[in-house]
């Protein structure tokens, strides 16, 4: 296991992060679900990790939880990388290559 995959493995999952934010703010599941215009059961599944959440909900989540969109996106991206690629031996090299490509696209 690489150093990075060990660090990622110790991070909080996105579903746990969303649940923690909601509970810290003492917001009922139904209120957050209503704000997102989704069923309470759907949000519950997201918080349990049984269902992924679409990126279209990241901005509304940042607003209702009153946290920066950057924080929400970073947690979302880190969890997605961990879930899909965290166990790969050359993840660090892959992430560096991705950064290089993104930098080239911005120019």
C-alpha distance (Angstrom), angle and dihedral (degrees) to the residues before:
residue distance angle dihedral
X1 . . .
X2 3.77 . .
X3 3.79 123.8 .
X4 3.81 90.4 -111.9
X5 3.80 94.4 50.1
X6 3.81 89.0 51.0
X7 3.82 89.8 52.5
X8 3.79 92.0 46.6
X9 3.80 90.1 48.5
X10 3.81 89.4 58.6
X11 3.80 93.5 51.3
X12 3.76 123.4 101.2
X13 3.80 113.4 -100.0
X14 3.78 117.8 -116.3
X15 3.80 91.7 -114.6
X16 3.82 90.9 53.0
X17 3.81 90.0 45.5
X18 3.82 91.9 54.1
X19 3.80 92.1 46.8
X20 3.81 91.6 48.0
X21 3.81 92.3 50.5
X22 3.79 91.4 49.3
X23 3.80 93.9 47.8
X24 3.82 93.9 45.0
X25 3.78 88.8 55.1
X26 3.80 91.5 44.8
X27 3.78 91.6 -126.0
X28 3.80 116.5 157.7
X29 3.78 116.4 -123.1
X30 3.82 89.8 -120.0
X31 3.82 92.6 55.7
X32 3.80 94.1 51.8
X33 3.81 91.0 43.9
X34 3.81 90.7 50.7
X35 3.81 90.6 49.5
X36 3.81 89.4 52.5
X37 3.82 90.7 42.9
X38 3.80 93.0 -125.0
X39 3.79 133.0 118.7
X40 3.79 117.9 -85.8
X41 3.80 88.7 -124.7
X42 3.81 90.3 55.7
X43 3.80 92.5 53.2
X44 3.79 89.6 46.1
X45 3.81 89.6 54.6
X46 3.82 90.0 49.4
X47 3.81 91.1 52.0
X48 3.81 90.9 49.5
X49 3.79 92.0 48.8
X50 3.80 92.1 -115.9
X51 3.80 93.6 117.8
X52 3.80 132.1 30.8
X53 3.77 120.1 -125.3
X54 3.78 122.4 -129.2
X55 3.79 119.1 -117.0
X56 3.81 88.9 -120.3
X57 3.82 87.9 76.3
X58 3.81 96.6 55.3
X59 3.79 95.6 85.5
X60 3.83 94.9 46.9
X61 3.82 89.2 47.6
X62 3.80 90.7 53.4
X63 3.81 89.7 51.5
X64 3.80 98.2 47.6
X65 3.81 92.6 44.1
X66 3.81 92.0 41.3
X67 3.79 94.6 -130.5
X68 3.76 128.6 128.1
X69 3.78 118.5 -84.4
X70 3.79 86.9 -129.5
X71 3.81 91.1 60.3
X72 3.81 92.1 49.7
X73 3.81 92.8 46.7
X74 3.80 93.9 46.8
X75 3.81 91.3 52.0
X76 3.81 90.9 46.2
X77 3.81 93.6 48.8
X78 3.81 94.2 44.2
X79 3.80 91.4 51.1
X80 3.82 92.2 46.8
X81 3.80 90.8 51.1
X82 3.79 91.4 47.1
X83 3.80 93.7 48.3
X84 3.80 95.2 46.4
X85 3.79 106.0 29.3
X86 3.81 109.5 8.0
X87 3.78 94.8 108.8
X88 3.79 97.0 50.6
X89 3.78 115.3 114.4
X90 3.81 95.6 -134.8
X91 3.79 99.4 41.9
X92 3.80 93.9 126.4
X93 3.78 92.1 55.0
X94 3.80 90.6 46.5
X95 3.79 91.8 51.2
X96 3.81 91.3 49.0
X97 3.80 90.6 51.1
X98 3.80 89.9 49.3
X99 3.81 90.4 51.7
X100 3.80 90.4 50.8
X101 3.80 91.8 50.4
X102 3.80 92.5 48.1
X103 3.81 90.7 50.5
X104 3.81 90.6 51.7
X105 3.82 91.5 49.5
X106 3.81 91.6 54.0
X107 3.81 92.4 56.2
